[in-house]
């Protein structure tokens, strides 16, 4: 039963995840939390790990959730579920690509989806920031360490753009945030405690 649940849940994610991985995070979040496979905190950690490891976030998250729930076979089933719709759609598009790209209605659909994808990605980013910087816990209302790292990364990105005229690469931001996390949570927090 768990294999069928994993397959169908991630098949749903794969079918309706427009806008790539970041657009899929809200769907994955709903599925994972509704089945109770991960809690909010673990999901946030896995999003960060999935972003910093090779491969698409959707596939990494599906593989992780599948493996935690049903081992290697569960990982394979969840991964198959999440990639199957894209695989089938790409095959279909390859067959119909020439006609579809010249069709004005198809172009209109793609143009109409762009604002939706931008909104989903923006909402996901803001939700992750709020969940990490403003956690509702008994200890405090604001996670000052997470807030400091977030502001620091924002400043790095802005200063890099001003100095070079180019945007900083996501890989560079991931590496900088990893070092900042090690410093803030690995060195500074134990000394404060």
C-alpha positions in Angstrom: 0.0 0.0 0.0 2.8 2.4 0.8 4.3 1.9 -2.7 1.0 2.8 -4.3 0.6 5.8 -2.1 4.2 7.0 -2.9 3.7 6.5 -6.6 0.3 8.2 -6.8 1.3 11.1 -4.5 4.5 11.9 -6.5 2.7 11.2 -9.8 0.3 14.0 -8.8 3.3 16.3 -8.1 4.8 15.4 -11.4 1.6 16.1 -13.3 0.8 19.5 -11.8 4.3 20.9 -11.1 4.5 23.7 -13.6 7.5 26.0 -13.4 10.1 23.5 -12.4 11.3 22.4 -9.1 10.5 25.6 -7.1 7.0 25.6 -8.5 6.7 22.0 -7.2 7.7 22.7 -3.6 4.2 23.7 -2.5 2.8 20.6 -4.0 5.4 18.3 -2.5 4.9 20.1 0.8 1.1 19.4 0.7 1.6 15.8 -0.2 4.3 15.1 2.3 2.6 16.8 5.2 -0.8 15.3 4.4 0.5 11.8 4.5 2.7 12.6 7.6 5.9 11.4 5.8 7.9 14.5 7.1 7.2 17.4 9.4 7.6 21.0 8.4 11.1 21.3 9.8 12.5 18.1 8.2 10.9 19.2 4.9 12.7 22.5 5.0 16.0 20.8 5.7 15.4 18.4 2.8 14.6 21.3 0.5 18.0 22.8 1.4 19.8 19.5 1.0 18.0 18.8 -2.3 19.0 22.3 -3.6 22.6 21.8 -2.8 23.0 18.3 -4.2 23.2 17.4 -7.9 19.9 16.7 -9.7 16.5 18.3 -9.8 14.9 19.2 -6.4 11.7 17.3 -7.2 13.6 14.1 -7.9 15.8 14.5 -4.9 12.9 15.1 -2.6 10.8 12.2 -4.0 13.8 9.9 -3.7 14.5 10.9 -0.1 10.8 10.7 1.0 10.4 7.3 -0.8 13.6 5.9 0.9 12.5 7.1 4.3 9.1 5.5 4.0 9.9 2.3 2.1 13.6 1.9 1.5 15.2 1.6 -1.9 12.1 0.3 -3.6 10.1 3.2 -2.1 12.7 5.6 -3.4 12.5 4.1 -6.9 8.7 4.1 -6.9 8.4 7.8 -5.7 11.1 8.9 -8.2 9.3 7.0 -11.1 6.1 8.7 -10.1 7.5 12.2 -10.1 9.4 11.9 -13.4 6.9 9.8 -15.4 4.6 12.7 -16.4 7.5 14.9 -17.6 9.0 12.0 -19.5 5.7 11.4 -21.3 5.1 15.0 -22.0 8.5 15.5 -23.4 8.0 12.5 -25.7 4.7 14.0 -26.8 6.1 17.4 -27.4 9.0 16.0 -29.4 6.5 14.5 -31.8 4.3 17.6 -32.0 7.0 20.3 -31.4 7.1 21.8 -34.9 3.4 22.4 -35.1 3.0 23.4 -31.4 5.6 26.1 -31.5 4.0 27.8 -34.5 0.5 27.6 -32.9 -0.6 31.0 -31.5 -2.9 29.3 -28.9 -0.1 27.2 -27.6 2.1 30.3 -27.3 -0.7 32.1 -25.5 -1.0 29.2 -23.0 2.8 29.4 -22.3 2.7 33.1 -21.9 -0.3 32.8 -19.6 1.6 30.3 -17.4 4.6 32.6 -16.9 3.0 34.9 -14.3 1.6 31.9 -12.4 5.0 30.3 -12.2 6.6 33.5 -11.0 4.0 33.9 -8.3 4.4 30.3 -7.2 8.2 30.6 -7.0 7.9 34.0 -5.1 5.3 32.6 -2.7 7.5 29.5 -2.0 10.6 31.6 -1.4 8.7 33.9 1.0 7.2 31.0 2.8 10.6 29.4 3.3 12.1 32.7 4.6 9.2 33.2 7.0 9.2 29.6 8.2 12.9 29.7 8.9 13.3 33.3 10.2 10.1 33.6 12.1 9.4 30.1 13.5 6.6 29.8 16.0 8.4 28.1 19.0 8.3 28.4 22.7 11.9 29.7 22.8 11.5 32.8 20.6 9.5 34.4 17.9 12.5 35.3 15.7 15.4 33.0 14.7 18.1 35.7 14.8 20.7 33.4 13.3 18.5 32.5 10.3 17.6 36.2 9.9 21.2 37.2 9.9 22.2 34.6 7.3 19.3 35.6 5.1 20.2 39.3 5.3 23.8 38.5 4.8 23.1 36.5 1.6 20.8 39.2 0.3 23.6 41.8 0.8 26.2 39.5 -0.8 23.9 39.1 -3.9 23.2 42.9 -4.1 26.9 43.9 -3.6 28.1 41.3 -6.2 25.6 42.7 -8.7 26.8 46.3 -8.1 30.5 45.4 -8.3 30.4 43.1 -11.3 27.2 43.9 -13.2 26.3 40.3 -13.1 24.2 38.2 -10.8 25.9 35.8 -8.4 25.5 32.2 -9.3 23.3 29.9 -7.2 26.3 27.6 -6.6 28.2 30.5 -5.1 25.3 31.5 -2.9 24.9 27.8 -1.7 28.6 27.6 -0.8 28.5 31.0 1.0 25.3 30.0 2.9 26.9 26.6 3.9 30.0 28.4 5.3 27.8 31.0 7.0 25.6 28.2 8.5 28.7 26.4 9.8 29.9 29.6 11.4 26.6 30.7 12.9 25.2 27.4 13.9 28.4 25.4 14.4 30.7 27.8 16.0 28.8 30.9 17.3 25.7 29.1 18.8 27.7 26.6 20.9 29.8 29.4 22.4 26.6 31.4 23.2 25.1 28.4 25.0 
